[in-house]
Protein backbone atom coordinates (compact mmCIF):
# COMPACT_ATOMS: atom_id res chain seq x y z
CA UNK A 1 0.00 0.00 0.00
CA UNK A 2 1.49 3.30 -1.06
CA UNK A 3 1.43 6.26 1.30
CA UNK A 4 -1.48 8.54 0.41
CA UNK A 5 -3.19 11.65 1.66
CA UNK A 6 -6.33 11.48 3.77
CA UNK A 7 -8.46 12.54 0.79
CA UNK A 8 -7.08 9.73 -1.37
CA UNK A 9 -7.10 6.79 1.03
CA UNK A 10 -10.37 4.85 0.97
CA UNK A 11 -11.54 2.60 3.81
CA UNK A 12 -13.92 -0.36 3.88
CA UNK A 13 -15.45 -1.82 7.03
CA UNK A 14 -16.44 -5.49 6.90
CA UNK A 15 -18.61 -6.05 9.96
CA UNK A 16 -20.35 -2.87 11.11
CA UNK A 17 -20.97 -3.80 14.72
CA UNK A 18 -19.64 -2.67 18.09
CA UNK A 19 -16.06 -2.47 16.83
CA UNK A 20 -16.21 -1.85 13.09
CA UNK A 21 -19.16 0.50 13.40
CA UNK A 22 -17.43 2.58 16.06
CA UNK A 23 -14.02 2.93 14.37
CA UNK A 24 -15.52 3.32 10.89
CA UNK A 25 -17.87 6.02 12.13
CA UNK A 26 -14.98 7.86 13.78
CA UNK A 27 -13.03 7.77 10.50
CA UNK A 28 -15.99 9.10 8.51
CA UNK A 29 -16.65 11.80 11.12
CA UNK A 30 -13.06 12.95 10.60
CA UNK A 31 -13.59 13.27 6.85
CA UNK A 32 -12.31 9.97 5.49
CA UNK A 33 -13.98 8.07 2.66
CA UNK A 34 -15.49 5.01 4.40
CA UNK A 35 -17.69 2.23 2.98
CA UNK A 36 -19.61 -0.12 5.28
CA UNK A 37 -20.67 -3.71 4.56
CA UNK A 38 -23.73 -4.71 6.57
CA UNK A 39 -26.06 -7.65 6.91
CA UNK A 40 -29.16 -7.41 9.10
CA UNK A 41 -28.79 -3.66 9.67
CA UNK A 42 -28.35 -2.79 6.00
CA UNK A 43 -31.72 -1.16 5.30
CA UNK A 44 -31.81 0.63 8.64
CA UNK A 45 -28.33 2.10 8.28
CA UNK A 46 -28.84 3.00 4.63
CA UNK A 47 -31.99 4.93 5.54
CA UNK A 48 -30.99 6.38 8.93
CA UNK A 49 -27.19 6.22 9.20
CA UNK A 50 -25.18 5.39 12.33
CA UNK A 51 -25.62 6.60 15.91
CA UNK A 52 -22.67 6.50 18.32
CA UNK A 53 -23.02 7.11 22.04
CA UNK A 54 -19.52 7.61 23.40
CA UNK A 55 -17.84 8.65 26.61
CA UNK A 56 -15.82 10.97 24.39
CA UNK A 57 -18.90 12.60 22.88
CA UNK A 58 -22.03 11.36 21.11
CA UNK A 59 -22.46 11.85 17.37
CA UNK A 60 -24.68 10.79 14.49
CA UNK A 61 -23.85 10.14 10.85
CA UNK A 62 -27.18 10.62 9.04
CA UNK A 63 -25.73 9.32 5.77
CA UNK A 64 -23.18 6.56 5.28
CA UNK A 65 -22.01 4.48 2.31
CA UNK A 66 -23.89 1.25 3.13
CA UNK A 67 -23.76 -1.99 1.15
CA UNK A 68 -25.18 -5.46 1.49
CA UNK A 69 -22.96 -7.09 -1.15
CA UNK A 70 -19.17 -6.71 -1.41
CA UNK A 71 -19.36 -6.78 -5.22
CA UNK A 72 -21.14 -3.40 -5.11
CA UNK A 73 -18.44 -1.75 -2.99
CA UNK A 74 -15.58 0.24 -4.51
CA UNK A 75 -12.08 -1.15 -4.28
CA UNK A 76 -10.49 0.17 -1.09
CA UNK A 77 -6.96 0.87 0.11
CA UNK A 78 -7.60 -0.36 3.65
CA UNK A 79 -10.17 -3.06 4.42
CA UNK A 80 -11.00 -3.25 8.14
CA UNK A 81 -12.34 -6.67 9.13
CA UNK A 82 -14.34 -6.43 12.35
CA UNK A 83 -16.46 -9.55 11.98
CA UNK A 84 -16.58 -12.10 14.77
CA UNK A 85 -13.99 -14.76 13.96
CA UNK A 86 -16.83 -17.29 13.80
CA UNK A 87 -17.75 -15.66 10.46
CA UNK A 88 -14.25 -15.78 8.96
CA UNK A 89 -15.28 -18.64 6.69
CA UNK A 90 -17.00 -15.90 4.63
CA UNK A 91 -13.80 -13.93 4.01
CA UNK A 92 -12.74 -15.76 0.81
CA UNK A 93 -15.95 -14.35 -0.74
CA UNK A 94 -15.95 -10.97 1.00
CA UNK A 95 -12.37 -9.73 0.63
CA UNK A 96 -11.31 -10.13 -3.03
CA UNK A 97 -13.99 -7.79 -4.46
CA UNK A 98 -13.15 -5.01 -1.97
CA UNK A 99 -9.40 -4.80 -1.44
CA UNK A 100 -7.23 -3.03 -4.02
CA UNK A 101 -4.31 -4.88 -5.59
CA UNK A 102 -1.92 -2.78 -3.50
CA UNK A 103 -4.30 -2.52 -0.54
CA UNK A 104 -4.11 -4.04 2.92
CA UNK A 105 -6.51 -5.96 5.16
CA UNK A 106 -6.53 -4.93 8.83
CA UNK A 107 -8.01 -7.54 11.17
CA UNK A 108 -9.62 -5.99 14.24
CA UNK A 109 -10.45 -9.36 15.75
CA UNK A 110 -9.94 -11.33 18.93
CA UNK A 111 -7.77 -14.36 19.42
CA UNK A 112 -4.87 -15.88 17.56
CA UNK A 113 -4.32 -17.18 14.04
CA UNK A 114 -6.71 -15.13 11.88
CA UNK A 115 -3.86 -13.35 10.06
CA UNK A 116 -2.52 -16.70 8.88
CA UNK A 117 -5.94 -17.57 7.44
CA UNK A 118 -6.38 -14.24 5.67
CA UNK A 119 -2.84 -14.41 4.27
CA UNK A 120 -3.97 -17.45 2.29
CA UNK A 121 -6.66 -15.29 0.65
CA UNK A 122 -4.84 -12.03 -0.12
CA UNK A 123 -1.15 -12.85 0.45
CA UNK A 124 0.98 -12.54 3.56
CA UNK A 125 2.34 -9.13 2.51
CA UNK A 126 -1.14 -7.58 2.58
CA UNK A 127 -2.26 -8.34 6.12
CA UNK A 128 -2.12 -6.38 9.37
CA UNK A 129 -3.56 -7.07 12.79
CA UNK A 130 -5.15 -4.69 15.26
CA UNK A 131 -5.90 -5.41 18.90
CA UNK A 132 -8.74 -3.29 20.23
CA UNK A 133 -8.66 -2.17 23.85
CA UNK A 134 -12.21 -0.91 24.03
CA UNK A 135 -15.53 -1.38 25.82
CA UNK A 136 -18.13 -1.03 23.08
CA UNK A 137 -21.47 -2.71 22.44
CA UNK A 138 -24.03 -2.61 19.68
CA UNK A 139 -27.34 -1.89 21.40
CA UNK A 140 -29.66 -1.66 18.40
CA UNK A 141 -29.70 -1.39 14.59
CA UNK A 142 -26.98 1.07 13.61
CA UNK A 143 -26.63 2.10 17.28
CA UNK A 144 -23.30 1.70 19.10
CA UNK A 145 -22.53 2.50 22.72
CA UNK A 146 -18.86 3.13 23.57
CA UNK A 147 -18.35 3.11 27.33
CA UNK A 148 -14.58 3.04 27.93
CA UNK A 149 -11.09 2.98 26.39
CA UNK A 150 -10.63 2.83 22.59
CA UNK A 151 -6.96 2.40 21.65
CA UNK A 152 -5.81 -0.04 18.96
CA UNK A 153 -2.45 -1.79 19.01
CA UNK A 154 -1.51 -2.13 15.34
CA UNK A 155 1.04 -4.56 13.94
CA UNK A 156 2.16 -5.63 10.48
CA UNK A 157 1.96 -9.34 9.72
CA UNK A 158 4.95 -11.28 8.49
CA UNK A 159 4.62 -14.83 7.19
CA UNK A 160 4.52 -17.24 10.14
CA UNK A 161 4.15 -14.22 12.45
CA UNK A 162 7.68 -13.07 11.72
CA UNK A 163 8.17 -9.67 13.40
CA UNK A 164 7.99 -6.80 10.90
CA UNK A 165 8.85 -3.83 13.06
CA UNK A 166 7.28 -0.41 12.39
CA UNK A 167 6.45 -0.23 8.69
CA UNK A 168 5.58 2.77 6.52
CA UNK A 169 2.04 1.55 5.92
CA UNK A 170 1.50 1.13 9.67
CA UNK A 171 2.52 4.72 10.18
CA UNK A 172 0.28 5.93 7.35
CA UNK A 173 -2.79 4.18 8.75
CA UNK A 174 -1.89 5.28 12.28
CA UNK A 175 -1.89 8.91 11.12
CA UNK A 176 -5.41 8.49 9.74
CA UNK A 177 -6.70 6.90 12.93
CA UNK A 178 -5.01 9.50 15.10
CA UNK A 179 -6.63 12.22 12.98
CA UNK A 180 -9.97 10.55 13.79
CA UNK A 181 -9.25 10.65 17.53
CA UNK A 182 -8.32 6.96 17.77
CA UNK A 183 -5.12 6.23 19.67
CA UNK A 184 -2.79 3.83 17.85
CA UNK A 185 -0.11 1.89 19.71
CA UNK A 186 2.61 0.54 17.42
CA UNK A 187 3.49 -3.15 17.65
CA UNK A 188 6.81 -4.32 16.27
CA UNK A 189 5.86 -7.98 16.87
CA UNK A 190 2.25 -8.92 16.14
CA UNK A 191 2.52 -12.42 17.64
CA UNK A 192 3.75 -11.00 20.95
CA UNK A 193 0.87 -8.52 20.93
CA UNK A 194 -1.67 -11.26 20.21
CA UNK A 195 -0.46 -13.31 23.20
CA UNK A 196 -0.52 -10.22 25.42
CA UNK A 197 -4.13 -9.47 24.46
CA UNK A 198 -5.03 -13.04 25.46
CA UNK A 199 -3.79 -12.30 28.99
CA UNK A 200 -7.09 -10.46 29.55
CA UNK A 201 -9.35 -12.07 26.96
CA UNK A 202 -8.92 -15.67 28.04
CA UNK A 203 -9.79 -15.31 31.73
CA UNK A 204 -12.47 -12.64 31.54
CA UNK A 205 -14.26 -13.69 28.36
CA UNK A 206 -14.26 -17.31 29.45
CA UNK A 207 -15.19 -16.85 33.09
CA UNK A 208 -17.90 -14.32 32.29
CA UNK A 209 -19.75 -17.05 30.38
CA UNK A 210 -18.98 -19.98 32.70
CA UNK A 211 -19.87 -18.04 35.85
CA UNK A 212 -22.53 -15.71 34.40
CA UNK A 213 -20.84 -12.57 35.73
CA UNK A 214 -19.67 -9.11 34.75
CA UNK A 215 -16.03 -8.08 35.02
CA UNK A 216 -16.50 -6.19 38.29
CA UNK A 217 -17.88 -9.27 40.06
CA UNK A 218 -15.11 -11.51 38.72
CA UNK A 219 -12.31 -9.19 39.83
CA UNK A 220 -13.88 -8.39 43.22
CA UNK A 221 -14.28 -11.99 44.35
CA UNK A 222 -11.15 -13.48 45.91
CA UNK A 223 -11.58 -16.95 44.40
CA UNK A 224 -12.32 -15.82 40.84
CA UNK A 225 -9.54 -13.24 40.90
CA UNK A 226 -7.09 -16.01 41.85
CA UNK A 227 -8.43 -18.17 39.04
CA UNK A 228 -8.09 -15.29 36.58
CA UNK A 229 -4.47 -14.80 37.68
CA UNK A 230 -3.76 -18.52 37.18
CA UNK A 231 -5.23 -18.37 33.68
CA UNK A 232 -3.18 -15.28 32.92
CA UNK A 233 -0.02 -17.07 34.00
CA UNK A 234 -0.81 -19.93 31.61
CA UNK A 235 -1.09 -17.41 28.77
CA UNK A 236 2.33 -16.10 29.79
CA UNK A 237 3.64 -19.67 29.61
CA UNK A 238 2.15 -20.14 26.15
CA UNK A 239 3.79 -16.97 24.89
CA UNK A 240 7.13 -18.02 26.40
CA UNK A 241 7.00 -21.21 24.33
CA UNK A 242 7.34 -18.93 21.28
CA UNK A 243 10.06 -16.80 22.87
CA UNK A 244 7.63 -13.97 23.57
CA UNK A 245 8.15 -12.72 27.09
CA UNK A 246 5.24 -11.10 28.96
CA UNK A 247 6.39 -9.21 32.03
CA UNK A 248 4.68 -9.68 35.42
CA UNK A 249 4.08 -5.92 35.42
CA UNK A 250 1.87 -6.30 32.35
CA UNK A 251 -0.25 -8.95 34.06
CA UNK A 252 -0.64 -6.68 37.07
CA UNK A 253 -1.57 -3.79 34.79
CA UNK A 254 -4.38 -5.88 33.26
CA UNK A 255 -5.69 -6.72 36.73
CA UNK A 256 -5.53 -3.09 37.83
CA UNK A 257 -7.37 -1.91 34.71
CA UNK A 258 -10.11 -4.47 35.32
CA UNK A 259 -10.56 -3.17 38.86
CA UNK A 260 -11.02 0.38 37.51
CA UNK A 261 -13.16 -0.68 34.54
CA UNK A 262 -16.85 0.13 34.60
CA UNK A 263 -18.97 -3.04 35.15
CA UNK A 264 -18.80 -4.69 31.75
CA UNK A 265 -20.37 -7.64 29.99
CA UNK A 266 -17.67 -9.13 27.78
CA UNK A 267 -18.29 -9.67 24.08
CA UNK A 268 -18.36 -13.43 24.61
CA UNK A 269 -20.98 -13.14 27.37
CA UNK A 270 -23.14 -10.94 25.15
CA UNK A 271 -22.85 -13.46 22.33
CA UNK A 272 -23.79 -16.25 24.71
CA UNK A 273 -26.83 -14.38 26.01
CA UNK A 274 -27.94 -13.76 22.41
CA UNK A 275 -27.41 -17.45 21.55
CA UNK A 276 -24.84 -16.50 18.94
CA UNK A 277 -21.73 -18.59 18.17
CA UNK A 278 -18.86 -18.02 20.60
CA UNK A 279 -15.31 -17.24 19.48
CA UNK A 280 -14.09 -20.31 21.31
CA UNK A 281 -11.58 -21.48 18.72
CA UNK A 282 -9.94 -18.11 18.08
CA UNK A 283 -9.56 -17.15 21.74
CA UNK A 284 -9.02 -20.59 23.34
CA UNK A 285 -8.62 -23.38 20.79
CA UNK A 286 -5.95 -21.79 18.60
CA UNK A 287 -3.68 -20.71 21.50
CA UNK A 288 -3.99 -24.21 22.97
CA UNK A 289 -2.96 -25.72 19.62
CA UNK A 290 -0.04 -23.30 19.29
CA UNK A 291 1.15 -24.13 22.80
CA UNK A 292 0.79 -27.88 22.18
CA UNK A 293 2.85 -27.57 18.99
CA UNK A 294 5.60 -26.06 21.14
CA UNK A 295 5.30 -28.89 23.68
CA UNK A 296 3.49 -26.85 26.37
CA UNK A 297 0.21 -27.76 28.08
CA UNK A 298 -2.09 -25.13 29.54
CA UNK A 299 -4.41 -27.26 31.70
CA UNK A 300 -6.67 -24.59 33.19
CA UNK A 301 -7.21 -22.94 29.83
CA UNK A 302 -7.91 -26.38 28.38
CA UNK A 303 -10.56 -26.99 31.04
CA UNK A 304 -12.15 -23.60 30.32
CA UNK A 305 -12.09 -24.39 26.60
CA UNK A 306 -13.84 -27.74 27.07
CA UNK A 307 -16.55 -26.14 29.21
CA UNK A 308 -17.13 -23.37 26.67
CA UNK A 309 -17.37 -25.81 23.77
CA UNK A 310 -20.09 -27.70 25.67
CA UNK A 311 -22.01 -24.55 26.63
CA UNK A 312 -21.74 -23.09 23.13
CA UNK A 313 -23.13 -26.24 21.49
CA UNK A 314 -25.97 -26.60 23.98
CA UNK A 315 -26.83 -22.90 23.87
CA UNK A 316 -27.37 -22.94 20.08
CA UNK A 317 -29.52 -26.10 19.81
KEPARO-287091 format. One record per residue (C-alpha): residue in three letters; x, y, z. Coordinates in nm, 4 decimals. Example, Ala and Ser with C-alpha at 12.3 -4.5 7.8 and 13.67 -1.06 7.14 Angstrom:
BEGIN
R residu        x        y        z
R    ala   1.2300  -0.4500   0.7800
R    ser   1.3670  -0.1060   0.7140
END
This chain:
BEGIN
R residu        x        y        z
R    unk   0.0000   0.0000   0.0000
R    unk   0.1495   0.3304  -0.1061
R    unk   0.1432   0.6262   0.1297
R    unk  -0.1484   0.8543   0.0407
R    unk  -0.3193   1.1653   0.1662
R    unk  -0.6329   1.1478   0.3775
R    unk  -0.8460   1.2543   0.0787
R    unk  -0.7080   0.9727  -0.1373
R    unk  -0.7105   0.6786   0.1032
R    unk  -1.0375   0.4855   0.0969
R    unk  -1.1538   0.2597   0.3807
R    unk  -1.3919  -0.0359   0.3880
R    unk  -1.5449  -0.1819   0.7030
R    unk  -1.6438  -0.5489   0.6903
R    unk  -1.8607  -0.6052   0.9964
R    unk  -2.0349  -0.2872   1.1109
R    unk  -2.0965  -0.3802   1.4723
R    unk  -1.9643  -0.2667   1.8092
R    unk  -1.6055  -0.2465   1.6826
R    unk  -1.6212  -0.1849   1.3088
R    unk  -1.9157   0.0502   1.3399
R    unk  -1.7430   0.2580   1.6056
R    unk  -1.4023   0.2926   1.4371
R    unk  -1.5515   0.3315   1.0893
R    unk  -1.7866   0.6015   1.2130
R    unk  -1.4980   0.7856   1.3778
R    unk  -1.3033   0.7768   1.0504
R    unk  -1.5994   0.9103   0.8515
R    unk  -1.6648   1.1795   1.1118
R    unk  -1.3057   1.2946   1.0603
R    unk  -1.3594   1.3268   0.6855
R    unk  -1.2314   0.9967   0.5491
R    unk  -1.3980   0.8065   0.2658
R    unk  -1.5494   0.5013   0.4401
R    unk  -1.7691   0.2232   0.2982
R    unk  -1.9611  -0.0122   0.5276
R    unk  -2.0673  -0.3707   0.4555
R    unk  -2.3733  -0.4708   0.6572
R    unk  -2.6063  -0.7654   0.6909
R    unk  -2.9163  -0.7415   0.9096
R    unk  -2.8787  -0.3661   0.9668
R    unk  -2.8354  -0.2790   0.5999
R    unk  -3.1722  -0.1164   0.5300
R    unk  -3.1811   0.0628   0.8645
R    unk  -2.8326   0.2101   0.8276
R    unk  -2.8839   0.3004   0.4629
R    unk  -3.1990   0.4929   0.5541
R    unk  -3.0987   0.6380   0.8927
R    unk  -2.7189   0.6220   0.9201
R    unk  -2.5178   0.5393   1.2334
R    unk  -2.5616   0.6596   1.5914
R    unk  -2.2672   0.6496   1.8316
R    unk  -2.3019   0.7106   2.2042
R    unk  -1.9517   0.7608   2.3397
R    unk  -1.7837   0.8648   2.6613
R    unk  -1.5825   1.0966   2.4393
R    unk  -1.8903   1.2599   2.2884
R    unk  -2.2028   1.1356   2.1111
R    unk  -2.2462   1.1854   1.7373
R    unk  -2.4682   1.0788   1.4493
R    unk  -2.3849   1.0144   1.0850
R    unk  -2.7182   1.0622   0.9037
R    unk  -2.5731   0.9316   0.5766
R    unk  -2.3178   0.6560   0.5277
R    unk  -2.2006   0.4478   0.2310
R    unk  -2.3892   0.1253   0.3132
R    unk  -2.3763  -0.1990   0.1151
R    unk  -2.5175  -0.5463   0.1486
R    unk  -2.2963  -0.7095  -0.1154
R    unk  -1.9174  -0.6707  -0.1408
R    unk  -1.9355  -0.6779  -0.5216
R    unk  -2.1139  -0.3403  -0.5111
R    unk  -1.8443  -0.1751  -0.2991
R    unk  -1.5581   0.0241  -0.4511
R    unk  -1.2075  -0.1149  -0.4285
R    unk  -1.0489   0.0172  -0.1090
R    unk  -0.6957   0.0872   0.0109
R    unk  -0.7604  -0.0359   0.3653
R    unk  -1.0172  -0.3056   0.4425
R    unk  -1.0996  -0.3254   0.8136
R    unk  -1.2344  -0.6667   0.9127
R    unk  -1.4342  -0.6430   1.2349
R    unk  -1.6460  -0.9554   1.1983
R    unk  -1.6578  -1.2097   1.4770
R    unk  -1.3985  -1.4757   1.3962
R    unk  -1.6827  -1.7288   1.3804
R    unk  -1.7748  -1.5656   1.0459
R    unk  -1.4250  -1.5782   0.8961
R    unk  -1.5282  -1.8643   0.6692
R    unk  -1.6997  -1.5905   0.4631
R    unk  -1.3796  -1.3925   0.4014
R    unk  -1.2744  -1.5761   0.0807
R    unk  -1.5946  -1.4349  -0.0745
R    unk  -1.5948  -1.0968   0.0996
R    unk  -1.2365  -0.9734   0.0632
R    unk  -1.1307  -1.0128  -0.3029
R    unk  -1.3993  -0.7794  -0.4457
R    unk  -1.3155  -0.5013  -0.1969
R    unk  -0.9396  -0.4804  -0.1444
R    unk  -0.7226  -0.3032  -0.4021
R    unk  -0.4313  -0.4881  -0.5594
R    unk  -0.1925  -0.2781  -0.3502
R    unk  -0.4299  -0.2524  -0.0542
R    unk  -0.4108  -0.4043   0.2916
R    unk  -0.6510  -0.5964   0.5155
R    unk  -0.6527  -0.4930   0.8835
R    unk  -0.8007  -0.7537   1.1165
R    unk  -0.9623  -0.5991   1.4242
R    unk  -1.0446  -0.9362   1.5752
R    unk  -0.9943  -1.1325   1.8933
R    unk  -0.7773  -1.4363   1.9424
R    unk  -0.4866  -1.5881   1.7560
R    unk  -0.4321  -1.7184   1.4045
R    unk  -0.6708  -1.5128   1.1884
R    unk  -0.3860  -1.3353   1.0061
R    unk  -0.2518  -1.6702   0.8876
R    unk  -0.5940  -1.7570   0.7441
R    unk  -0.6382  -1.4241   0.5667
R    unk  -0.2840  -1.4408   0.4270
R    unk  -0.3965  -1.7449   0.2285
R    unk  -0.6663  -1.5288   0.0653
R    unk  -0.4840  -1.2026  -0.0117
R    unk  -0.1146  -1.2851   0.0448
R    unk   0.0979  -1.2539   0.3565
R    unk   0.2339  -0.9129   0.2506
R    unk  -0.1140  -0.7582   0.2576
R    unk  -0.2260  -0.8341   0.6119
R    unk  -0.2117  -0.6377   0.9365
R    unk  -0.3556  -0.7067   1.2792
R    unk  -0.5154  -0.4685   1.5256
R    unk  -0.5896  -0.5409   1.8901
R    unk  -0.8737  -0.3294   2.0229
R    unk  -0.8665  -0.2170   2.3850
R    unk  -1.2210  -0.0908   2.4030
R    unk  -1.5525  -0.1379   2.5822
R    unk  -1.8126  -0.1026   2.3080
R    unk  -2.1466  -0.2713   2.2439
R    unk  -2.4032  -0.2610   1.9676
R    unk  -2.7336  -0.1893   2.1400
R    unk  -2.9661  -0.1655   1.8397
R    unk  -2.9704  -0.1391   1.4592
R    unk  -2.6985   0.1068   1.3610
R    unk  -2.6634   0.2096   1.7275
R    unk  -2.3304   0.1705   1.9098
R    unk  -2.2525   0.2498   2.2724
R    unk  -1.8857   0.3128   2.3568
R    unk  -1.8349   0.3109   2.7335
R    unk  -1.4583   0.3037   2.7931
R    unk  -1.1085   0.2978   2.6390
R    unk  -1.0629   0.2829   2.2591
R    unk  -0.6959   0.2404   2.1649
R    unk  -0.5806  -0.0038   1.8963
R    unk  -0.2451  -0.1794   1.9007
R    unk  -0.1511  -0.2128   1.5343
R    unk   0.1039  -0.4565   1.3938
R    unk   0.2156  -0.5629   1.0485
R    unk   0.1959  -0.9345   0.9724
R    unk   0.4954  -1.1285   0.8493
R    unk   0.4623  -1.4835   0.7193
R    unk   0.4523  -1.7239   1.0135
R    unk   0.4147  -1.4218   1.2450
R    unk   0.7679  -1.3071   1.1720
R    unk   0.8170  -0.9667   1.3400
R    unk   0.7986  -0.6799   1.0895
R    unk   0.8850  -0.3826   1.3059
R    unk   0.7279  -0.0414   1.2392
R    unk   0.6449  -0.0233   0.8686
R    unk   0.5579   0.2766   0.6520
R    unk   0.2038   0.1552   0.5923
R    unk   0.1500   0.1126   0.9669
R    unk   0.2519   0.4722   1.0176
R    unk   0.0281   0.5931   0.7345
R    unk  -0.2787   0.4178   0.8746
R    unk  -0.1890   0.5279   1.2279
R    unk  -0.1892   0.8909   1.1123
R    unk  -0.5406   0.8490   0.9738
R    unk  -0.6696   0.6901   1.2932
R    unk  -0.5007   0.9504   1.5104
R    unk  -0.6632   1.2222   1.2982
R    unk  -0.9968   1.0551   1.3793
R    unk  -0.9249   1.0649   1.7530
R    unk  -0.8316   0.6963   1.7767
R    unk  -0.5118   0.6231   1.9666
R    unk  -0.2787   0.3828   1.7846
R    unk  -0.0106   0.1890   1.9705
R    unk   0.2609   0.0544   1.7417
R    unk   0.3489  -0.3149   1.7652
R    unk   0.6814  -0.4321   1.6266
R    unk   0.5861  -0.7975   1.6868
R    unk   0.2250  -0.8921   1.6139
R    unk   0.2516  -1.2419   1.7636
R    unk   0.3749  -1.1000   2.0947
R    unk   0.0867  -0.8523   2.0934
R    unk  -0.1671  -1.1263   2.0213
R    unk  -0.0457  -1.3308   2.3201
R    unk  -0.0521  -1.0217   2.5417
R    unk  -0.4128  -0.9468   2.4463
R    unk  -0.5031  -1.3041   2.5464
R    unk  -0.3792  -1.2300   2.8989
R    unk  -0.7087  -1.0458   2.9549
R    unk  -0.9349  -1.2066   2.6962
R    unk  -0.8917  -1.5675   2.8044
R    unk  -0.9793  -1.5306   3.1731
R    unk  -1.2465  -1.2635   3.1541
R    unk  -1.4262  -1.3687   2.8361
R    unk  -1.4257  -1.7309   2.9450
R    unk  -1.5185  -1.6847   3.3089
R    unk  -1.7896  -1.4319   3.2288
R    unk  -1.9746  -1.7053   3.0379
R    unk  -1.8982  -1.9980   3.2696
R    unk  -1.9870  -1.8037   3.5855
R    unk  -2.2533  -1.5711   3.4396
R    unk  -2.0844  -1.2573   3.5728
R    unk  -1.9665  -0.9115   3.4754
R    unk  -1.6028  -0.8081   3.5019
R    unk  -1.6504  -0.6193   3.8295
R    unk  -1.7876  -0.9273   4.0062
R    unk  -1.5106  -1.1506   3.8725
R    unk  -1.2307  -0.9190   3.9825
R    unk  -1.3880  -0.8392   4.3220
R    unk  -1.4278  -1.1987   4.4350
R    unk  -1.1147  -1.3478   4.5910
R    unk  -1.1581  -1.6949   4.4398
R    unk  -1.2321  -1.5819   4.0837
R    unk  -0.9540  -1.3242   4.0900
R    unk  -0.7086  -1.6006   4.1852
R    unk  -0.8430  -1.8174   3.9044
R    unk  -0.8089  -1.5289   3.6583
R    unk  -0.4470  -1.4803   3.7683
R    unk  -0.3759  -1.8518   3.7185
R    unk  -0.5234  -1.8368   3.3684
R    unk  -0.3181  -1.5277   3.2925
R    unk  -0.0022  -1.7075   3.3997
R    unk  -0.0806  -1.9933   3.1615
R    unk  -0.1094  -1.7406   2.8769
R    unk   0.2333  -1.6101   2.9792
R    unk   0.3635  -1.9674   2.9614
R    unk   0.2148  -2.0144   2.6151
R    unk   0.3790  -1.6966   2.4887
R    unk   0.7128  -1.8017   2.6398
R    unk   0.7001  -2.1211   2.4331
R    unk   0.7340  -1.8934   2.1283
R    unk   1.0064  -1.6802   2.2868
R    unk   0.7631  -1.3968   2.3567
R    unk   0.8145  -1.2716   2.7093
R    unk   0.5238  -1.1100   2.8959
R    unk   0.6388  -0.9206   3.2029
R    unk   0.4677  -0.9679   3.5419
R    unk   0.4082  -0.5925   3.5415
R    unk   0.1871  -0.6296   3.2351
R    unk  -0.0252  -0.8953   3.4055
R    unk  -0.0644  -0.6684   3.7071
R    unk  -0.1573  -0.3786   3.4788
R    unk  -0.4383  -0.5877   3.3258
R    unk  -0.5687  -0.6719   3.6725
R    unk  -0.5527  -0.3088   3.7832
R    unk  -0.7371  -0.1913   3.4710
R    unk  -1.0108  -0.4468   3.5320
R    unk  -1.0556  -0.3167   3.8858
R    unk  -1.1018   0.0375   3.7511
R    unk  -1.3159  -0.0681   3.4541
R    unk  -1.6849   0.0128   3.4603
R    unk  -1.8972  -0.3039   3.5146
R    unk  -1.8803  -0.4687   3.1745
R    unk  -2.0366  -0.7638   2.9994
R    unk  -1.7670  -0.9131   2.7778
R    unk  -1.8294  -0.9671   2.4078
R    unk  -1.8364  -1.3433   2.4611
R    unk  -2.0979  -1.3136   2.7372
R    unk  -2.3136  -1.0936   2.5153
R    unk  -2.2848  -1.3462   2.2325
R    unk  -2.3793  -1.6255   2.4706
R    unk  -2.6832  -1.4385   2.6009
R    unk  -2.7941  -1.3764   2.2414
R    unk  -2.7413  -1.7447   2.1547
R    unk  -2.4840  -1.6495   1.8941
R    unk  -2.1727  -1.8589   1.8168
R    unk  -1.8858  -1.8018   2.0597
R    unk  -1.5312  -1.7237   1.9480
R    unk  -1.4086  -2.0309   2.1315
R    unk  -1.1584  -2.1481   1.8719
R    unk  -0.9939  -1.8110   1.8079
R    unk  -0.9564  -1.7152   2.1740
R    unk  -0.9023  -2.0589   2.3337
R    unk  -0.8616  -2.3380   2.0793
R    unk  -0.5952  -2.1793   1.8600
R    unk  -0.3683  -2.0708   2.1498
R    unk  -0.3994  -2.4207   2.2968
R    unk  -0.2959  -2.5718   1.9623
R    unk  -0.0044  -2.3301   1.9288
R    unk   0.1146  -2.4135   2.2801
R    unk   0.0791  -2.7878   2.2183
R    unk   0.2851  -2.7565   1.8991
R    unk   0.5599  -2.6056   2.1135
R    unk   0.5299  -2.8885   2.3683
R    unk   0.3491  -2.6850   2.6366
R    unk   0.0207  -2.7760   2.8084
R    unk  -0.2085  -2.5128   2.9536
R    unk  -0.4408  -2.7264   3.1701
R    unk  -0.6667  -2.4595   3.3194
R    unk  -0.7207  -2.2943   2.9828
R    unk  -0.7910  -2.6381   2.8376
R    unk  -1.0565  -2.6987   3.1042
R    unk  -1.2154  -2.3603   3.0317
R    unk  -1.2093  -2.4391   2.6595
R    unk  -1.3837  -2.7736   2.7074
R    unk  -1.6551  -2.6143   2.9210
R    unk  -1.7131  -2.3367   2.6670
R    unk  -1.7370  -2.5810   2.3766
R    unk  -2.0091  -2.7696   2.5666
R    unk  -2.2007  -2.4545   2.6626
R    unk  -2.1736  -2.3090   2.3128
R    unk  -2.3134  -2.6239   2.1486
R    unk  -2.5970  -2.6595   2.3982
R    unk  -2.6827  -2.2897   2.3867
R    unk  -2.7373  -2.2937   2.0078
R    unk  -2.9523  -2.6103   1.9806
END
